[in-house]
Amino acid sequence: MKKTNFDRYLKQQMKDPAFATRFEQAGEAWDVAVQLAALRQQAGLSQKELAHRLRTSQQHISRLESPGYEGHSLANLRRVAGVLNARVRVSFEPQSNNNKSVKRTSVSRSAKRGATRNQK
């Protein structure tokens, strides 16, 4: 595939660690927004209908589906997921020095419970 001017520009900008961090964070927010909107649409609901089921405003749903919004709470995401017959999964990933490859880590529920007990 031929490189565009934007591809070359982005490659140059990604050399700046601060820019690369902001770019990645924007991508994470975009992922949440796109997933929420897709789940709602798959359920055949408008923002207004979903808001009604959650007893909130259409503006709140619009905000949740906005890539610029970073105020998502786990509790609120669970409420939305419950109405949309989905579940929320959070994944923490170690940062790599070169931002190219990242290995995902998952922890079993029993391991999580053991860690919680050890903290008490």
Buried (B, 14 or more C-beta within 10 A) or exposed (E): EEEEEEEEEEEEEEEEEEEEEEBEEEEEBEEBBEBBBEBBEEBEBEBEBBBBBBEBEBEBBBBBBBBEEEEBEEEBBEBBBEBBEBEBEEEEEEEEEEEEEEEEEEEEEEEEEEEEEEEE
